[in-house]
Amino acid sequence: MCYDIQAKLEAQLKRARRLNQAEVIRELVTELEPYITNWHHVSGFAHPNLIIYTNETPDLPKIASWGLIPDWVKNENQANDLRRKTINARGESIFEKPSFRKSAQYHRCLICVNGFYEHHHKNGKKFPFFIQIENREAMNLAGLWNNWTNKQTGEILKTFSIVTVKANSFMAEIHNNPKLNEPRMPLILCDKNADNWISALSKSNDMDRIKSLIKPSKINSVAHTVRPLRGKHSIGNSPKASEIFHYKDFNKLF
């Protein structure tokens, strides 16, 4: 699963900085800052606006709302109900599921984040962890996107979902929810595979190449426990959200 992330503006602009044009970046920051929050912690269920990079504009940031709305959704009420279920997209079935199959083929994207949060279960309690890649650089998360037109208002809403896969051994230690069939994690891509994920499909075997990317990450990661993400003790979107926090009744996993 991937319901909680940290995505500061600097991290979200990771791909845009590949342009290596300081003036362009300054203009982008000025343009985007009014619409993008520095997220120290945010839940997908809040449907926040984040920067995505699409197959149509691989290095130019676009603003999209978390929780994909497919074309066939008829009205706003249906959209609001469905998008709570499309925060994540299981990578193994994105080419078959009605909510995702069009986007999987034509509308893939990347979301650049500092890291993500996940809960570890022990003795009936949940202990939140913050996970980053080992070098603490921004990570590329694979996503799907779509433009949905609200037929009642004419508004066009760009939305996205984060693709998940079976957890690697590191994440399986953390994400051990007993209510789930298996541990999961977001699809994290190295820069080369990130380029491939949002490249155009031009050959018959390109789809197989995309499908081959949908597998547990081999990128080394680090993790530590943090303050509660939910309930009355949550500190919300605070810089302290990702700071190391020790629990008396929990020993370190790593």
C-alpha positions as CSV (number, residue, x, y, z in Angstrom):
1,M,0.0,0.0,0.0
2,C,1.0,3.6,-0.3
3,Y,-1.5,6.0,1.4
4,D,0.9,8.4,3.2
5,I,3.8,10.3,1.7
6,Q,6.2,13.1,2.2
7,A,6.6,15.3,-0.9
8,K,8.3,18.6,-0.4
9,L,8.3,21.0,-3.5
10,E,12.1,20.5,-3.9
11,A,11.6,16.7,-4.3
12,Q,8.6,17.1,-6.5
13,L,10.7,19.1,-8.9
14,K,13.3,16.4,-9.3
15,R,12.7,15.6,-12.9
16,A,12.2,19.2,-14.0
17,R,15.7,20.0,-12.7
18,R,17.0,17.7,-15.4
19,L,16.4,20.6,-17.8
20,N,19.4,22.2,-16.1
21,Q,18.0,25.7,-16.8
22,A,18.0,27.8,-13.7
23,E,15.7,30.5,-15.0
24,V,13.1,27.9,-16.2
25,I,13.2,26.3,-12.7
26,R,12.7,29.7,-11.0
27,E,9.7,30.4,-13.2
28,L,8.3,26.9,-12.5
29,V,8.6,27.4,-8.8
30,T,7.0,30.8,-9.0
31,E,4.1,29.4,-11.1
32,L,3.6,26.3,-9.0
33,E,4.1,27.5,-5.4
34,P,0.5,28.9,-5.0
35,Y,-0.9,25.5,-5.8
36,I,1.5,23.1,-4.3
37,T,2.0,22.5,-0.6
38,N,5.2,21.4,1.0
39,W,3.9,18.1,2.3
40,H,5.8,16.7,5.3
41,H,3.0,14.2,5.7
42,V,-0.2,13.9,3.7
43,S,-2.7,11.1,3.2
44,G,-4.0,10.1,-0.2
45,F,-7.5,10.1,1.3
46,A,-7.2,13.9,1.5
47,H,-6.8,13.9,-2.3
48,P,-4.0,16.5,-2.3
49,N,-2.6,18.2,-5.3
50,L,0.9,17.0,-6.2
51,I,3.2,17.4,-9.2
52,I,3.3,14.5,-11.7
53,Y,5.3,13.9,-14.9
54,T,3.3,12.3,-17.6
55,N,4.2,10.4,-20.8
56,E,3.0,13.5,-22.7
57,T,5.4,15.9,-21.0
58,P,8.1,13.8,-19.3
59,D,10.2,16.6,-17.8
60,L,7.5,19.3,-17.3
61,P,5.6,19.2,-14.1
62,K,1.8,19.1,-14.1
63,I,-0.5,19.4,-11.1
64,A,-2.8,16.5,-10.4
65,S,-5.1,15.4,-7.6
66,W,-4.4,12.1,-5.8
67,G,-7.2,9.5,-6.5
68,L,-7.7,8.6,-10.2
69,I,-11.0,9.2,-11.8
70,P,-11.5,7.2,-15.0
71,D,-13.4,8.5,-18.1
72,W,-16.5,6.4,-17.5
73,V,-17.4,8.0,-14.2
74,K,-20.7,9.9,-14.8
75,N,-20.9,12.5,-12.1
76,E,-19.2,14.1,-9.1
77,N,-20.8,11.9,-6.5
78,Q,-19.6,8.8,-8.3
79,A,-16.2,10.3,-8.7
80,N,-15.8,11.2,-5.0
81,D,-16.9,7.7,-4.0
82,L,-14.6,5.8,-6.5
83,R,-11.4,7.8,-6.0
84,R,-11.2,6.7,-2.4
85,K,-10.6,3.2,-4.0
86,T,-8.1,4.4,-6.6
87,I,-5.4,6.0,-4.4
88,N,-3.4,2.9,-5.3
89,A,-3.4,0.7,-8.3
90,R,-2.2,-2.9,-8.0
91,G,0.5,-3.3,-10.6
92,E,-0.4,-6.9,-11.4
93,S,-3.9,-6.0,-12.6
94,I,-3.7,-2.5,-14.0
95,F,-4.0,-3.7,-17.6
96,E,-7.3,-5.5,-16.8
97,K,-9.1,-3.4,-14.2
98,P,-11.7,-1.1,-15.8
99,S,-10.5,1.8,-13.6
100,F,-6.9,1.6,-14.7
101,R,-6.5,-0.3,-18.0
102,K,-6.7,2.8,-20.3
103,S,-4.3,4.8,-18.2
104,A,-2.0,1.8,-17.9
105,Q,-1.7,1.7,-21.7
106,Y,-1.8,5.4,-22.5
107,H,-1.4,7.5,-19.4
108,R,1.5,6.6,-17.2
109,C,3.2,9.1,-14.9
110,L,5.8,9.6,-12.2
111,I,5.4,11.2,-8.8
112,C,8.7,12.3,-7.1
113,V,8.6,12.2,-3.3
114,N,10.9,12.4,-0.4
115,G,9.6,9.1,1.0
116,F,6.5,7.3,2.2
117,Y,5.0,6.1,5.5
118,E,3.8,2.6,6.4
119,H,2.6,0.9,9.6
120,H,4.1,-2.1,11.3
121,H,1.7,-4.2,13.4
122,K,2.8,-5.8,16.7
123,N,0.8,-7.0,19.6
124,G,-2.4,-5.4,18.4
125,K,-0.7,-2.0,18.0
126,K,0.4,0.0,14.9
127,F,3.8,1.7,14.7
128,P,4.4,4.1,11.8
129,F,7.6,4.1,9.8
130,F,9.1,6.6,7.4
131,I,10.8,5.0,4.4
132,Q,13.4,6.6,2.1
133,I,15.9,5.4,-0.4
134,E,19.3,5.0,1.2
135,N,20.9,8.1,-0.3
136,R,17.9,10.2,0.9
137,E,17.4,11.6,-2.6
138,A,13.9,12.0,-4.0
139,M,12.4,8.7,-5.2
140,N,10.4,8.1,-8.4
141,L,7.0,6.4,-7.8
142,A,5.2,4.9,-10.8
143,G,1.7,6.2,-11.3
144,L,-1.2,6.3,-13.7
145,W,-3.1,9.5,-14.6
146,N,-6.2,10.6,-16.4
147,N,-8.1,13.8,-17.3
148,W,-11.7,13.6,-16.2
149,T,-14.4,16.0,-17.3
150,N,-17.1,16.9,-14.9
151,K,-20.1,17.1,-17.2
152,Q,-22.1,19.1,-14.7
153,T,-19.5,22.0,-14.5
154,G,-17.3,21.4,-17.5
155,E,-14.2,21.4,-15.2
156,I,-11.4,19.1,-16.3
157,L,-9.7,17.4,-13.4
158,K,-6.3,15.8,-13.7
159,T,-6.0,12.8,-11.3
160,F,-3.5,10.0,-10.6
161,S,-3.0,6.8,-8.7
162,I,0.2,5.3,-7.3
163,V,1.1,1.8,-8.6
164,T,1.9,-0.8,-5.9
165,V,3.6,-4.2,-6.1
166,K,4.4,-7.1,-3.8
167,A,6.8,-5.9,-1.1
168,N,10.5,-6.7,-1.2
169,S,12.1,-8.4,1.8
170,F,12.8,-5.0,3.5
171,M,9.3,-3.7,3.2
172,A,7.8,-7.0,4.1
173,E,9.4,-6.6,7.5
174,I,7.5,-3.3,8.0
175,H,4.2,-3.8,6.2
176,N,2.9,-6.8,8.0
177,N,-0.8,-6.0,8.3
178,P,-2.5,-9.2,9.3
179,K,-5.7,-8.2,7.5
180,L,-4.0,-8.2,4.1
181,N,-3.2,-11.2,2.0
182,E,0.4,-10.0,1.4
183,P,2.7,-7.1,2.2
184,R,2.8,-4.4,-0.5
185,M,4.9,-1.4,-1.4
186,P,4.8,1.4,-4.0
187,L,6.5,0.7,-7.3
188,I,9.8,2.6,-6.9
189,L,11.8,3.1,-10.1
190,C,15.5,4.0,-10.7
191,D,15.9,7.0,-13.1
192,K,16.5,4.8,-16.1
193,N,13.4,2.7,-15.5
194,A,11.4,5.9,-14.7
195,D,12.3,7.1,-18.2
196,N,11.0,3.9,-19.6
197,W,7.8,4.0,-17.6
198,I,6.7,7.2,-19.2
199,S,8.1,6.6,-22.6
200,A,5.8,6.4,-25.6
201,L,4.7,3.0,-26.8
202,S,5.8,2.7,-30.5
203,K,6.5,-1.1,-30.9
204,S,4.4,-4.1,-30.4
205,N,6.8,-5.4,-27.7
206,D,6.9,-2.0,-25.8
207,M,4.0,-3.2,-23.6
208,D,6.0,-6.2,-22.4
209,R,8.8,-3.8,-21.5
210,I,6.5,-1.7,-19.4
211,K,5.1,-4.8,-17.7
212,S,8.6,-6.0,-16.9
213,L,9.1,-2.9,-14.7
214,I,6.2,-3.9,-12.4
215,K,8.2,-5.8,-9.7
216,P,9.5,-5.2,-6.2
217,S,12.2,-2.5,-6.0
218,K,15.9,-3.5,-5.5
219,I,16.8,0.0,-4.5
220,N,18.3,0.0,-1.0
221,S,16.0,1.7,1.5
222,V,16.2,2.9,5.1
223,A,13.4,3.4,7.6
224,H,12.7,4.5,11.2
225,T,9.7,4.9,13.5
226,V,7.9,8.2,13.6
227,R,5.1,9.9,15.5
228,P,1.5,8.7,15.1
229,L,0.0,9.5,11.6
230,R,-3.6,9.1,12.7
231,G,-5.8,10.1,15.6
232,K,-5.6,12.7,18.2
233,H,-1.8,12.4,18.6
234,S,-1.1,13.0,14.9
235,I,0.8,16.3,14.3
236,G,-0.4,16.6,10.7
237,N,1.7,18.3,8.1
238,S,4.6,19.2,10.3
239,P,8.3,18.9,9.8
240,K,8.4,16.7,12.8
241,A,6.2,14.1,11.0
242,S,9.2,12.3,9.6
243,E,11.6,12.8,12.6
244,I,12.8,9.7,14.5
245,F,10.4,8.8,17.3
246,H,10.9,6.0,19.7
247,Y,8.2,3.9,21.3
248,K,8.7,2.4,24.8
249,D,6.9,-0.8,23.8
250,F,8.6,-1.4,20.5
251,N,12.1,-2.5,19.7
252,K,13.9,-1.6,16.4
253,L,13.3,-3.7,13.4
254,F,16.6,-2.8,11.8
